[in-house]
Amino acid sequence: MNSNGKVWQIEGEKKNVRFSETFSGKKKHVELKAGPQSAGIYQVLPYDGKIKLYKLNVLFKTDLYGTTKAHFGVDYLDEAGRCLGEEAPRDMSSQLPSGLFAAAGKRDWTQWIGWFGRNVPEGTTKIKVWARLNLWEEPEARGRLWIEDLSATEMTPDPQWPLGYPPIKWQAAQYPVFSREAIASGCVVCSVNYLRFILPEMPPKNGADNLLLQAFAIPGEYETLSFCVYALRPLAGVKVTASDLVNEENPARGILAGNVQVRKVFYQPKKAHGVHYYLDAPTCLEPVGETSIAGNRTQQFWVTVKVPAETGRGKYCGTIALALGAGVVKNIKLELDVLPVRLEDPGERWFGMYYYGKSREDMKPEVADMREHGMNTVALWGYDGMKVINEGGRAKLELDENFGLVPLMDLCRDAGLMRPALLYFGRVAEQIEKLGWRAGTPEFKQAYCSAVELIRGEARKRSWPEIIFVASDEGYPYLFSADRFRISGVCDPLLKAAGAKTAAHALNQPSASARRFAQQYSSFYDLLLMTCCHSTVCGNEQILNYREWPKFVEDARRKGTKLLLYNIDCCGIHPEAMRFAYGFVLLAKGFAGAFNWMYQGGKYPYDELAHLPTYANSIFAYPAATNHPGGPSIGWEAVREGVKDYKLLSTANTLIAKARLSGDKARRQAADQVEVAITAWLNKIDFVKIYPDSRLELGEWEKDGFEKDAWTVGGDFKIRNGLELEDYDALRRLLCDFILDMQSSPNMER
């Protein structure tokens, strides 16, 4: 195969690479067959130090099985041919090659375009463009890869884009016909489902106003609604004011306006975890104040109602006045049907987030925020206030009273976050080794075990939540983590011998080595956190695929091992993903809870693109900064709704069991009927079609491809799970009605 007039070279297992001109009938292509050893093609191009941007164009087809992947990438070489680094969506220099793009499964001919050249290492004189099949040399690799184009082209950076190349572009299939009233007022105002992923360039589906917001709510809980303003011309001085919500039957009863919070969505360039591409996306919620909306743009607003616990049943109505400047005011009617459902404690369930330690003062409002979003635990993963020192030839662990672990656990205790907390203990092992005591030696054992006992003792003395130790982050043996695996192998037995509870992550990682590790060690842990985007949720033919999963769950239950969901959507901005995973997925898949990365991660919360080529921001609570008051991500708000779904499902199941023990035949029949209905809803979820390697972790656009070098998407961004967005509240209403019926029965056992 030729590209740019150059001949492609073979590397790796040469017998598995074949050039052909007969497969497609169009032009010469290369076919790669997967085997235990990697096979690939490459080309080396000169680099003069001046070019700042290249385009990598790929046209390929795959028929790959299991964990087998095809990778396409770029390496930077010096004059001697030594690799100075690779162009990657995240920094993998200390781990293993990953390339710009990877593909798995079966794909028909697919075009992909990537950009590189912004981060060329000093001393680079050559650029190596490559494609590899089974790059990580998994022994069970199977399948084939066909390539018709793999070419690099010099480009002139476009100054209109922050990175020199265009973002993902959303393209409307058609625009609505706008009503006369909309044209006269300069905008269309419409209620929307808050689970819908709204980009600023999306027009309304209808050209006329829809000024009615309706929802049902539970006393003591929050309820979320949303509306959008699409500006037909620039709007300035936009203000929003919410009224009290008054009970229709008893005007003396109501929900004060102070409990109705209206916030605007803040848009900024955002990239998903581990990719170069970005789009202008909704991220967090900020106070409205007085805002402006550019012409032909959508501004989304979220309405969050905190329903006081003492609120009685009934319909509560009020108004959101939207002042649009130039004397134009549109009044949105807000109707909230309050249902006095009593949610029961779901029992031994974990709802948590990963968290970096801070000072006691800084953590106090954040722990309270976690509590308000339904969390009952936390995972401390860094900045932990734990320091190992050499005291007279023996290691000693010192704990900071005002930073990290100690104040965090104090705050969790005081806030009621009392489910067992996860503690990453890898840093302690690292510090001990840096003092000269290698893991596996008697000195290391003494130091490590004394540190464990110190923390367990503090937990007992201070009435903290129980601590569950994680010896190493994702410590199973994938190729770049040999050191993590070594630490896990030494420290997990020490933790067990000390009587401590332990946890491990991502044993369903799509690699053969992870599978072997899971088979050998999964029974060793008290908690297993399974990666959401891999096969425990998705139906891919990967490790612990959907056919094997029920048996895995049953085996874990029999052994007393708790299974939790892990890393659902690290972007933090996809509401459906977060509600889906913290709610229905847990019950449908038998998980005991969920943790997600990361409550507040990333160095540049309001400058996402500064992270290139490293990880994206993973932020669910945006901090205050210059010109930014801070606020929750839209995904964080949806986490709370997912937890509420789970509690409703759990409460309904408890009442079903009680009804069957009662002497009331009608109650037993109602329980049977609702159980059938719940099962039908959960069976409607199609896990097989969920595609995890998307721009925003779990969802897909209705239209997705390249047009004239621009990544173009269209339609809605939606998880392919068999549910419509309206289904989430439809099932919730079914649950609420059943629970109300059961809880209002005088014959019901309490």
Secondary structure, DSSP 8 states (H G I E B T S, - for coil): -EETTEE-EEEE-GGGEEEESSSSSSS-EEEEE--SS-EEEEEEEE--S----EEEEEEEEEEEETT-EEEEEEEEE-TT--EEEEE-SS--TTS----SEEEESEEEEEEEEEEE-TT--TT--EEEEEEEESTT--TT-EEEEEEEEEEEEE----TTSTTSS---EE--S------HHHHHHTEEEEEE-TTS---TT---SSSS-B-EEEEEE-TTSEEEEEEEEEESS-EEEEEEEE--EEESS-TT-EE-GGGEEEEEEEEEEEE-TT-S-EEEEEEEEEE-SSEEE-TTEEEEEEEEEE--TT--SEEEEEEEEEE-STT-EEEEEEEEEE---------S-EEEEEE---BHHHHHHHHHHHHHTT----EE-S---EEEEEETTEEEEEE-TTBTHHHHHHHHHHHT--S-EEEE-HHHHHHHHHTT--TTSHHHHHHHHHHHHHHHHHHHHHT---EEEESSTT-S--GGGHHHHHHHHHHHHHHHHTT-EEEEE-TT-SSHHHHHHHHHHGGG-SEEEEETTTTTTS--SSTT-TTTHHHHHHHHHHHT-EEEEE-S-TTS--HHHHHHIIIIIHHHHT-SEEEES-TEE-S-TT-GGGGTTS---EESEE--BTTB--EEBHHHHHHHHHHHHHHHHHHHHHHHHHHHHSS-HHHHHHHHHHHHHHHHHHHH---TT---SBTTBT-EEEEEEEETTEEEEEEEEE--SS--HHHHHHHHHHHHHHHHHHHT-TTS--
